[in-house]
Amino acid sequence: PDGMARTFYPLPGGSTRFVSRDSWKLETMCTTQRGAGACITTTSGDRLEFAKSDQYDVGAHPVWPMTAQLDVFGNAIEVDYRSDGRVDTITDTWSRTVSFAYSSCGPRQCLDSITAAGAGGSREVTYSYTSFSVPPASGSRAFLTGVQPAAGPGYTYGYGASLPVSQNRYALTSITYPSGGTTAYTYAARNFFTGRQDVPMAVVLNRTTSGRDLPTA
């Protein structure tokens, strides 16, 4: 859950049992709450399950996503996925649920909202987008331009959709924070030696901060 990656090494005398350097154990043929799959047991006793039934493909590679996390007391967090691998819902033992809503934005699916609901009510974070035409043959692409939390002001983002290519067209040009502060970016092309020749690449030229009760810097 923290984005860490681990490498597992085979244990002697078995082709389905592996261990990591920090003693996490992997069983590649186990029974999860949704049938056959893989299971990891951490050093704290948590069990991470990866059900084969939720498999999706990334190119030619099948992926088994994590479908449940159980602690030593039997409390569980279960994750449901859509057919393309996007998270649909997360539910825990106490029936608290996090739901993810999507909609089509060009050739892709954009995340519209995340809603957390339980006995105490519900809260929702929403996301907004702006589409820009991306030549020559890519059509339009949706760029995230706003995040509205469950309470209070949100974040807004700006992009250099009309900038010259040499100034990093479509790159992030501004972020406005809930507190009212803004960070702005400008770009330029600089040549970098790649081993055989100089190649122009976009770099950050300036970063400016400003906002309510903030000196421009």
C-alpha positions as CSV (number, residue, x, y, z in Angstrom):
1,P,0.0,0.0,0.0
2,D,3.0,2.4,0.4
3,G,4.2,1.7,-3.2
4,M,7.1,-0.4,-2.0
5,A,8.3,-3.2,-4.3
6,R,9.7,-6.5,-3.0
7,T,11.5,-9.3,-4.7
8,F,10.8,-12.9,-3.6
9,Y,13.2,-15.8,-3.8
10,P,12.3,-19.5,-4.1
11,L,12.4,-21.6,-0.9
12,P,14.2,-25.0,-1.1
13,G,12.0,-28.0,-2.0
14,G,9.1,-26.1,-3.5
15,S,8.2,-24.3,-6.6
16,T,5.2,-22.3,-5.2
17,R,6.8,-20.9,-2.0
18,F,9.0,-17.8,-1.9
19,V,10.4,-15.4,0.7
20,S,11.7,-11.8,0.5
21,R,14.8,-10.4,2.2
22,D,12.7,-9.0,5.1
23,S,10.9,-12.4,5.6
24,W,7.6,-11.8,3.8
25,K,6.3,-15.1,2.5
26,L,4.7,-15.6,-0.9
27,E,2.5,-18.6,-1.9
28,T,1.8,-18.6,-5.6
29,M,-0.9,-21.3,-5.4
30,C,-3.3,-20.5,-2.5
31,T,-7.0,-20.2,-1.9
32,T,-8.2,-16.6,-1.5
33,Q,-11.7,-15.4,-0.6
34,R,-12.4,-15.4,-4.3
35,G,-10.9,-18.7,-5.3
36,A,-7.4,-19.5,-6.6
37,G,-4.7,-16.9,-6.5
38,A,-1.5,-15.9,-4.7
39,C,-1.1,-14.9,-1.1
40,I,1.5,-12.9,0.8
41,T,2.0,-13.1,4.6
42,T,3.9,-10.1,6.1
43,T,6.0,-10.2,9.2
44,S,3.2,-8.5,11.2
45,G,0.8,-11.4,10.3
46,D,-1.2,-9.5,7.7
47,R,-2.3,-11.5,4.7
48,L,-2.5,-10.0,1.3
49,E,-4.6,-11.9,-1.3
50,F,-4.4,-11.6,-5.1
51,A,-7.3,-13.5,-6.7
52,K,-6.8,-14.9,-10.2
53,S,-10.5,-14.2,-11.0
54,D,-9.7,-10.4,-11.1
55,Q,-6.9,-10.8,-13.6
56,Y,-6.5,-8.1,-16.2
57,D,-3.8,-7.7,-18.9
58,V,-1.2,-4.9,-19.3
59,G,0.0,-5.5,-22.8
60,A,0.9,-9.2,-23.0
61,H,1.4,-9.5,-19.2
62,P,-1.4,-10.7,-16.9
63,V,-1.8,-8.9,-13.6
64,W,-3.4,-10.2,-10.4
65,P,-4.3,-7.1,-8.3
66,M,-4.6,-7.2,-4.6
67,T,-8.2,-8.2,-3.7
68,A,-8.1,-8.4,0.1
69,Q,-5.9,-7.5,3.1
70,L,-6.7,-9.3,6.4
71,D,-5.1,-8.8,9.8
72,V,-4.5,-11.4,12.5
73,F,-7.9,-10.7,14.0
74,G,-9.8,-11.4,10.8
75,N,-10.6,-7.8,9.9
76,A,-10.6,-7.4,6.2
77,I,-10.4,-4.8,3.5
78,E,-11.7,-6.1,0.1
79,V,-11.1,-4.4,-3.2
80,D,-13.3,-4.9,-6.3
81,Y,-12.1,-4.0,-9.8
82,R,-13.6,-3.3,-13.2
83,S,-12.7,-5.5,-16.1
84,D,-9.9,-3.1,-17.3
85,G,-8.2,-3.1,-13.9
86,R,-9.6,0.2,-12.5
87,V,-10.6,0.1,-8.8
88,D,-14.4,0.0,-8.4
89,T,-15.1,-0.3,-4.6
90,I,-13.2,-0.8,-1.4
91,T,-15.1,-2.3,1.5
92,D,-14.0,-3.2,5.0
93,T,-15.4,-5.6,7.7
94,W,-17.5,-2.8,9.2
95,S,-19.3,-2.1,5.8
96,R,-17.5,1.2,5.3
97,T,-17.2,1.6,1.5
98,V,-15.1,3.8,-0.8
99,S,-16.6,4.0,-4.3
100,F,-14.9,5.2,-7.5
101,A,-16.9,6.8,-10.4
102,Y,-15.6,7.2,-13.9
103,S,-16.7,8.6,-17.2
104,S,-15.4,8.7,-20.8
105,C,-13.2,11.6,-21.6
106,G,-11.9,11.1,-25.2
107,P,-10.5,7.6,-25.7
108,R,-9.9,7.1,-22.0
109,Q,-11.8,6.9,-18.7
110,C,-11.4,9.8,-16.3
111,L,-11.9,9.5,-12.5
112,D,-15.0,11.7,-11.7
113,S,-15.3,11.1,-7.9
114,I,-14.3,9.1,-4.9
115,T,-17.0,8.7,-2.3
116,A,-16.5,7.3,1.2
117,A,-19.6,6.1,3.0
118,G,-20.3,4.5,6.4
119,A,-22.4,4.7,9.5
120,G,-21.5,8.3,10.1
121,G,-22.5,9.5,6.6
122,S,-20.6,10.1,3.4
123,R,-18.0,12.4,1.9
124,E,-17.0,12.9,-1.7
125,V,-14.0,14.2,-3.6
126,T,-14.7,15.3,-7.2
127,Y,-12.4,15.9,-10.1
128,S,-12.9,18.1,-13.2
129,Y,-11.1,18.1,-16.5
130,T,-10.5,20.3,-19.6
131,S,-9.9,18.8,-23.0
132,F,-7.2,20.1,-25.3
133,S,-6.6,19.1,-28.9
134,V,-3.2,17.3,-29.2
135,P,-2.0,17.3,-32.8
136,P,-1.2,15.9,-35.2
137,A,-3.4,12.8,-35.1
138,S,-3.9,12.1,-31.4
139,G,-7.3,13.9,-31.0
140,S,-8.2,15.6,-27.8
141,R,-6.8,14.7,-24.3
142,A,-8.4,15.5,-21.0
143,F,-6.2,17.3,-18.4
144,L,-7.0,17.5,-14.7
145,T,-8.0,21.1,-13.9
146,G,-9.7,20.9,-10.6
147,V,-10.0,18.8,-7.4
148,Q,-12.8,19.6,-5.0
149,P,-12.5,18.0,-1.6
150,A,-15.5,17.1,0.6
151,A,-15.2,20.4,2.5
152,G,-13.6,23.8,1.8
153,P,-11.9,25.2,-1.4
154,G,-10.1,22.9,-3.7
155,Y,-7.1,22.8,-6.1
156,T,-7.0,24.1,-9.7
157,Y,-4.4,23.4,-12.3
158,G,-3.4,25.2,-15.5
159,Y,-1.5,24.0,-18.6
160,G,0.3,25.6,-21.5
161,A,-1.9,24.2,-24.2
162,S,-1.2,27.2,-26.5
163,L,2.5,27.6,-25.8
164,P,5.1,26.9,-28.5
165,V,6.6,23.4,-28.4
166,S,9.9,24.9,-27.4
167,Q,8.3,26.1,-24.2
168,N,7.0,22.7,-23.3
169,R,3.4,22.8,-24.7
170,Y,0.8,21.1,-22.5
171,A,3.0,21.1,-19.4
172,L,1.7,22.2,-16.0
173,T,1.9,26.0,-15.8
174,S,0.1,26.7,-12.5
175,I,-1.2,25.2,-9.3
176,T,-3.6,27.1,-7.0
177,Y,-4.0,25.7,-3.5
178,P,-7.0,25.7,-1.2
179,S,-5.2,28.4,0.9
180,G,-5.1,30.7,-2.1
181,G,-1.4,30.4,-2.8
182,T,-0.3,29.8,-6.4
183,T,2.8,28.3,-7.9
184,A,3.5,29.1,-11.6
185,Y,6.0,27.5,-14.0
186,T,7.6,28.7,-17.2
187,Y,9.7,26.5,-19.4
188,A,12.4,26.8,-22.1
189,A,14.4,24.5,-24.4
190,R,18.0,23.7,-23.6
191,N,20.4,21.5,-25.4
192,F,21.7,18.3,-23.7
193,F,24.5,16.2,-25.0
194,T,23.1,12.6,-25.3
195,G,26.4,10.9,-26.3
196,R,26.5,11.7,-30.0
197,Q,24.7,15.0,-30.5
198,D,23.0,17.8,-28.7
199,V,19.2,17.3,-28.3
200,P,16.9,20.2,-27.2
201,M,14.8,19.2,-24.1
202,A,12.3,21.2,-22.1
203,V,13.4,22.4,-18.7
204,V,11.9,24.6,-15.9
205,L,13.1,28.1,-16.5
206,N,11.2,29.8,-13.6
207,R,9.0,28.9,-10.7
208,T,7.0,31.7,-9.1
209,T,5.0,31.6,-5.8
210,S,2.4,34.2,-4.9
211,G,-1.0,34.5,-3.2
212,R,-2.9,36.0,-0.3
213,D,-0.5,37.3,2.3
214,L,2.5,35.8,0.4
215,P,5.3,37.9,-1.1
216,T,5.9,37.1,-4.7
217,A,9.1,35.0,-4.9
